Amino acid sequence: MSAAQILAQFEKLPVEEQRKVFVHIRDKFDDDPAPEQLAEFERRGEELARHPQTGIPWEQVRTELKDRIKGRTCPAK
């Protein structure tokens, strides 16, 4: 079966089934973070543990992200 045929069949699936396929493929190809990324995650986590007041509440982050996404426009081609 070709990639085009697979994609055509994928499009016919209910959204929840598409999501399951997506997660399976993403997990299959999702590489572990590079060592430098892990080091940066660790550094940021330690910094936040030392200074928790510097963190931003999730509710604020979510609201700001939603606002940023709403304001986006498609770039001109």
N, C-alpha and C positions, 0 to 999 in steps of 0.2 A: 504494500500500500504506500502511496506517495505521501509526502508532507501535505500537499494540497488536498488530497482525499481525507487525510486525518483531520485537517483543519475544518474541512466542510462538515465532517461528522461531528466534530467538537461543537461547532456553531449550532447544531441541532439539539444539543443536550440542554436540559434545564440548568438554570444558573447555578444551583447548588452542586450539581454534578460537574459543571465546568470548574467551579471553585475547587472541588476535590482533585480534579486532574491538574489544575494549576499548582496546587500545593505539592502534589506528588512530584511534578516536574521541577518545581523550584527547589524542593528539598534534595532532589537527585543531583542538581547542578550547583547548589549553593555551597561554595567552598567555605572553609573555616576562615575567620578573619586573619589577616596577615599579622605576624608577631608585633609589628609596630602599631597596628590598630589595637591589639590586645593591651599593649603597654599604655597606650593613650587612654583606653577605657579604665584601666586600673588607676592611672594617675588622676583622672577626673573623679573616680569613685572615692579615692582617698581624700582628695581635696574637698569634696562634698561632705565626707564624714567629719573632717576637721572644722568645716565652716558651713553647717547646714543652712544657715540663714541666707547664704548666697544662692540657694536653689530657687527654682520658679515652680509654683504649684501647677500640677497637671491641668487643672481647669483653665488657668491663664494661658498655658501653652496651646491647649486645644482651641481656645477662642481665637488666639492670634493666628494660628495656622488656618483656621476656617476663614478668617477675614482676609488673609493673604491669598488663599485659593480663590475666593470670590472675586478679588480684584485682578486676577490674572486674565490676560487675553492671549489668544493664539498669535504666535509670531508670524509676521508676514513671510510668505515663501518667495 
